[in-house]
Amino acid sequence: MISFARGAPAPECLAVELLADCAKGAIERDGTSVLSYGTGLGYAPLREWLGERYSIDPGQILLTNGSLQGFVYLAQQFFWSGVGGRVLVEAPSYDRPLLILRNHGVEVSTVAMDDEGLDPEALERELKRGPKPAFLYTIPTFQNPSGRTLSVERRKRIVELAHEYDLLVLEDDPYGFVRYEGTAPPTMFEIEGSIAGQIAHTSSFSKTISPGLRVGYLILPKPLLKPLELIASSTTISPSNLPAATVYEFARRGHFEPNLERMNNLLRTRRDAMLTALERHFGDSASWSRPEGGYFNWLNLPEGIDAGELLTRATEAGVSYCKGTDFYPDGRGAGSLRLAYSFPSPEEIERGIAILAELARDMKS
Amino acid sequence: MISFARGAPAPECLAVELLADCAKGAIERDGTSVLSYGTGLGYAPLREWLGERYSIDPGQILLTNGSLQGFVYLAQQFFWSGVGGRVLVEAPSYDRPLLILRNHGVEVSTVAMDDEGLDPEALERELKRGPKPAFLYTIPTFQNPSGRTLSVERRKRIVELAHEYDLLVLEDDPYGFVRYEGTAPPTMFEIEGSIAGQIAHTSSFSKTISPGLRVGYLILPKPLLKPLELIASSTTISPSNLPAATVYEFARRGHFEPNLERMNNLLRTRRDAMLTALERHFGDSASWSRPEGGYFNWLNLPEGIDAGELLTRATEAGVSYCKGTDFYPDGRGAGSLRLAYSFPSPEEIERGIAILAELARDMKS
């Protein structure tokens, strides 16, 4: 099976030996803290390291079991006990948050995006239409699923709109450091540059060190910190210290940047293989995004081909992906699909895309 | 500060060196799995080890970030989106679940207990009264907060009632292995002995290895497994593999039983110091439980003394505990308090109880 379905790093990306040493080192260095209950905010030394990196008070940082759990806590804060309400999402968007919102009985309103990411004009129309949403959920850099990156101008405009309309923005940024070329735009959290602001920022070490460690973090405007810490401690007492202490040890020993460069080189090769294969096998018959980083690109199939139908045939032929409709709350996306190039080898990418293109040609004729 | 407040093990209980080696060994042995995304159920080798230990299908076991998270998942299964409903709890009961149920807007009905634990007759009256509860939450062995243990006869009767009234029972058993003397009664899960039954069982390694690892587990009747796995994967994708793999490595290397014996010896000394100090300083003026294991005993103060008022004075004098009212949903427990003897040293226990008894005498006169 060649999997373009899961946004997971290839096994060779994982620094097994270094992490084994760091896990041991973390317990040896700070065993009593690591092995005892902590606070709901999570392992303090990692929060302090993050605080320095982001130039913020570590007291604004909540560690989570992956960044998705941060999203769940935020959803609980607004929608616990079935209070109801509305959340804005870009369309398409990451499927798991859409599912979580549906489970909470929340109204999900979509905001259009194009190649430059979320459209601020569409956002303002949606804000004017009302009712006031609890928050906007957006992945501005190397978006899941589209691979698109929000332009700097639009980031600035969205921060303005957030202040103008008292809109809380949850900026989910797991891929920001997974950049193969080009210059990183500032995050909206950086653009805002305020402590008690409108932009909450979430990320994790899943794409920069290891997903199995499940170390995510939420950087919150001060008024949200206490209530979310209470939700966190009422769910897990504290997040597990060992994964966080292992990440901290990894960073403390200076492995973070060199390892990220190594991972990004491995991933760049895969992104390149994906773009080359798409060009070779789909040519002018389809269109796709060309991300400068991250794990995904988004393929718009040749006119009239249904991504769900193609998936059935592809699975039989040993290739998987996620169909576009998974990433819309409203059934759109039938002609599109998400290709994760992070896991398969460059050779598998070439072979998998060749198979998809051939199946698509068969369906067309 | 002498803390009788937190149910945490003393630092000397933690096998720092062994766990450091096991964390390293776990990543070295199975790095790709440990460092990659897993399933919502959690790290498979630990689930298989638990399956053998409990003589059940590992497919019935869901690993959680501490057993409290398992409770949260169960509460979400029944009460997500503010569906409402009712849960039965013994009174007194562990305060965190009470808080979680309150946050979900759930009606909490209490069932009386005495020195033999939850009273089955009171349970049946409550079941007859209706409406049908979503589940009964109970800690049958070395209960938090009372230290009491449910008798074997009552366990059998509660299993019968569960079948008679189609009642789901969540048997929370974190302290079952923390036994200093006497014979362990069978769990209700063992008494039922059925796969698709009425008894769900939850526990963790917090009291037997380390709380900071946050490795808990839920053993579920089959019909609940799939929905709870979906909730789990929609919250964290998968629980962190590293703590679970470290626990598995610890068990695989044969450390679990000898380490538990070592921990229990350290805790027995503390329990003994607590009982001796209570006898010496309170004598006939108060009454308390005499648990054969676990972390807690429950002190009924001399007539007329309010545990909240005493706590204010005790805190000033450098002694803390949890007041009885924290463990009732309805304001009862004003004359009682929970003493955790797991954390302070035997000398601190003697000194702390002497201070409490003196303060109580002052309040009386």
Contacts between the chains, C-beta under 8 A, distances in Angstrom:
chain1	res1	chain2	res2	distance
A	6	B	37	7.2
A	8	B	36	6.2
A	8	B	37	5.4
A	9	B	36	7.8
A	11	B	32	4.7
A	11	B	36	7.1
A	14	B	31	6.6
A	14	B	32	6.5
A	14	B	35	4.5
A	14	B	36	7.1
A	16	B	27	6.2
A	16	B	28	7.4
A	16	B	31	3.5
A	16	B	32	7.2
A	16	B	35	6.7
A	17	B	28	7.6
A	19	B	27	5.6
A	19	B	31	7.4
A	19	B	35	6.4
A	20	B	23	7.8
A	20	B	24	4.7
A	20	B	25	7.9
A	20	B	27	3.8
A	20	B	28	4.8
A	20	B	31	6.8
A	21	B	24	6.7
A	23	B	20	7.8
A	23	B	23	3.8
A	23	B	24	5.7
A	23	B	26	7.7
A	23	B	27	5.8
A	23	B	242	6.5
A	23	B	246	7.6
A	24	B	20	4.7
A	24	B	21	6.7
A	24	B	23	5.7
A	24	B	24	3.8
A	25	B	20	7.9
A	26	B	23	7.7
A	27	B	16	6.3
A	27	B	19	5.6
A	27	B	20	3.8
A	27	B	23	5.8
A	28	B	16	7.4
A	28	B	17	7.6
A	28	B	20	4.8
A	31	B	14	6.6
A	31	B	16	3.5
A	31	B	19	7.3
A	31	B	20	6.8
A	32	B	11	4.7
A	32	B	14	6.5
A	32	B	16	7.1
A	33	B	212	7.4
A	34	B	212	5.5
A	35	B	14	4.5
A	35	B	16	6.7
A	35	B	19	6.4
A	35	B	210	4.0
A	35	B	211	7.5
A	35	B	212	4.3
A	35	B	213	6.7
A	36	B	8	6.2
A	36	B	9	7.9
A	36	B	11	7.1
A	36	B	14	7.1
A	36	B	210	7.5
A	36	B	211	6.1
A	36	B	212	4.8
A	37	B	6	7.2
A	37	B	8	5.4
A	37	B	211	4.8
A	37	B	212	6.3
A	38	B	212	6.5
A	65	B	65	5.7
A	65	B	235	7.9
A	65	B	236	4.4
A	65	B	239	6.7
A	65	B	240	6.0
A	66	B	236	5.3
A	66	B	237	5.7
A	68	B	234	7.9
A	68	B	235	6.9
A	68	B	236	6.4
A	68	B	237	5.9
A	69	B	235	5.8
A	69	B	236	5.1
A	72	B	234	7.6
A	72	B	235	5.1
A	80	B	103	5.8
A	80	B	104	7.0
A	81	B	82	4.6
A	81	B	103	6.9
A	81	B	104	6.0
A	81	B	105	4.2
A	82	B	80	8.0
A	82	B	81	4.6
A	82	B	82	1.9
A	82	B	83	7.1
A	82	B	105	7.5
A	83	B	82	7.0
A	96	B	234	6.4
A	96	B	237	7.5
A	99	B	234	5.7
A	100	B	234	5.6
A	100	B	235	8.0
A	103	B	80	5.8
A	103	B	81	6.9
A	103	B	234	6.8
A	104	B	80	7.0
A	104	B	81	6.0
A	105	B	81	4.1
A	105	B	82	7.5
A	210	B	35	4.0
A	210	B	36	7.5
A	211	B	35	7.5
A	211	B	36	6.1
A	211	B	37	4.8
A	211	B	237	7.8
A	212	B	33	7.4
A	212	B	34	5.5
A	212	B	35	4.3
A	212	B	36	4.8
A	212	B	37	6.3
A	212	B	38	6.5
A	212	B	238	7.6
A	212	B	240	7.2
A	212	B	241	4.4
A	212	B	242	7.0
A	213	B	35	6.7
A	213	B	240	6.1
A	213	B	241	7.6
A	213	B	242	5.8
A	214	B	236	6.3
A	214	B	237	7.5
A	214	B	238	7.0
A	214	B	239	6.9
A	214	B	240	3.9
A	214	B	241	7.6
A	215	B	240	7.7
A	234	B	68	7.9
A	234	B	72	7.6
A	234	B	96	6.4
A	234	B	99	5.7
A	234	B	100	5.6
A	234	B	103	6.8
A	235	B	65	7.8
A	235	B	68	6.9
A	235	B	69	5.8
A	235	B	72	5.1
A	235	B	100	8.0
A	236	B	65	4.4
A	236	B	66	5.3
A	236	B	68	6.4
A	236	B	69	5.1
A	236	B	214	6.3
A	237	B	66	5.7
A	237	B	68	5.9
A	237	B	96	7.6
A	237	B	211	7.8
A	237	B	214	7.5
A	238	B	212	7.6
A	238	B	214	7.0
A	239	B	65	6.7
A	239	B	214	7.0
A	240	B	65	6.1
A	240	B	212	7.2
A	240	B	213	6.0
A	240	B	214	4.0
A	240	B	215	7.7
A	240	B	240	5.3
A	240	B	242	7.7
A	240	B	243	4.7
A	241	B	212	4.4
A	241	B	213	7.6
A	241	B	214	7.7
A	242	B	23	6.5
A	242	B	212	7.0
A	242	B	213	5.8
A	242	B	240	7.7
A	242	B	242	5.6
A	242	B	243	5.0
A	242	B	246	6.5
A	243	B	240	4.8
A	243	B	242	5.0
A	243	B	243	6.9
A	246	B	23	7.6
A	246	B	242	6.5
